[in-house]
Amino acid sequence: MYGMCDAAEKDLYAVLGAGPSDSVQQLRHRYQQLALQYHPDRLGGGSSSEAESGVKKFLEVDAAWRILSDQSTRRQYDLQRRAQELKQDWPVDSTVYLEDMTWDQDEHVYTYSCRCGGGFNVSEGEVDEETQRRHQDDEEEETEEEEHRGVVVCCDTCSLSVCVTWSLHKKVQTLECQ
């Protein structure tokens, strides 16, 4: 069965012949069609390589359905998928730690200078939203290790982008001190 890491390597929507905007009902319909088509009991007595290929396809379809049928795991998969798309669309030049950015009290934004003279800006709202989302995920998963969170930010002048990252625990402490 696929874990989330394995799922990130394979487009689960493509496995089901569906798209990210499809409803759960549409995904269920595609799953049922493919499960019937590739179910080991329906493959009959074909060649062993054919049967093995069919079983493999059935297991892929079943694993994709298990992740995409549950609202929580689908949301998590979609976030991982989107993060991967962002990495592909904008090659990240470097990682910048939130603690190294300058806090602009008037604008409520963290800033960092780009080598072109422009800047990278992350609003307090973006950081808070991402931190809250991660805390909700942590509550569901009940992990105790220190997590880091980040967002990809493009320069306001050139095409460079950086991944701004922060420790969730430090961010919570920082917010409490302000």
N, C-alpha and C positions, 0 to 999 in steps of 0.2 A: 504494500500500500504506500502511496505517496505521502510524504510529510510535506510541510510547507516549503522546505528548502528544495526538495525535489520538484515540487509544483512550480517553483519560480523558473526552473529551466524549461518547462514545457508549458505552452499556452493551453490551459485547461478549457477555455472557451472553444479553441480550435479542435480539441479532442472531441468535444460534443457537437462540433459543426454549428456553433452558436456564436453570439457576440456578447460583449459586456453589458449592453443595454437590454438584453433579453430578460424577460420576467422569469421568476422561478417556475411558473407553469410552462413557459416555452422551453426552459432548460429541462424540465421533467419530461416533456414530450420527446425531445431529442434523445435524452437518456434512455427512455423506454424503447424507442425505435432501435437504437444502437445495441442496447442490452439484448433485445430479441434477436437481432441480426448476428451478434457475436457470441451469444451464450454457448458454453461448451456442450450442453445437451442438444442444441440445435445444429451443431456443426457436423454431427454424424460421423461416418467412418471415412472421411477424406484422408489424404496423405498426412503423415505425422507432422511435417513442417507446416502444412496448411492449418491443422488443428492447433499446433503450438502458436502460430501467428494469431489465430482467432482468439485463443485464450489470453494472449498478451494484450490484444486490443480490448477485449472484454474487461480485463483488469484495469487498463488505462481509463476506460469509460467509467467504470465503477468508482475509481479513485477521484476522478474529476467531479463526478456527481456528489460524492461525499463532502467535498470541500465547497462546491458551489451551491449546494442545496441548503446549507446552514448559513443564516444571515451573518453570524459572527465570523465564521471562517472565510466566507466569501468576501466580507469587508476587509479582513486581514490580507487575503490573497490579492484583492484589488489594489490595496495600498502598496504591497510589495511589487506588484506588476507596474504600478504607476511610478514608483521609485526607480525601477529598472528602466522604464521608458525615459525618464528624466536624465538618467546617466547616459543613455544612448543619444538623446537629442542634444544635450549640452555636456560636452566633456568637462569634467570638474578639474579645474587647474590646481586647486589645493584645498586643504581643510583649514578652516579658521574656527578657533574656539570662541564662544560667546564672551568668555571672560576677557579675551584679548581685544574685543571690540569696544568702541567708545559709546557711552550712553549719552544720548541727547535728551535731557530732561524736558525741554520745551516741546520737542517733536514726538516724544515717547517712542524713539527708534534707536536701535543699535547701528552704528556705522563702522565701516572699515575701508580704508583707502586702497584703491586698485593701483597697480603699477602704471596705468595709463593716465592717472590723474582723476579718474572718476571714482565712484564709490559703490560699495555693497551695503544695502540697507535691509534690516530686518525689523519689522515693527514689533512692539511689545505684544500686540494682539496675536501675531503669528506664533511667537514663542509660547504664549499662554495657551493658545489653541492646541498646538502640537504637544505641549506638556500634559494638558488635560486628557487628550486622546490617548497618550501613552499610559497615563495613570489608570484610565478606564480599562485599557488592555491588560495592564498589570493586575488589576483587581480580578479580572476574569481568569488570568493565568496563574495568579498568586506566585509570582517570581520574587525572589528576595535579592538577587544580584543587582549591582548598580548598573542601571541602564543609561545609555547615551542616546540622544535624539538629535536629529539634524534636519535642515532644509537646504535645498539647492537654491542659491541666490545668484542672479545675473548682475553684472556690472551695469550701472546706469549710463555708461558711455560706450564701452567696447563689448566684445562678444565673450569675454571671459566669465566664468562662473566659479563659485566656490561652494563648498559644503560647510555651512555654519552648524556646528555641533555643540552640545552642552550636556552636562550630567544632569539628569532629572532631579536628583537629590540636592545638588548644589543650587539648581535653579529655584527649587522650592525654598531653600534657605535664603537665597538672595532676595526673592520676592517678599519673604517675611521681614527682612531687615529694612526694606525701603519704606 
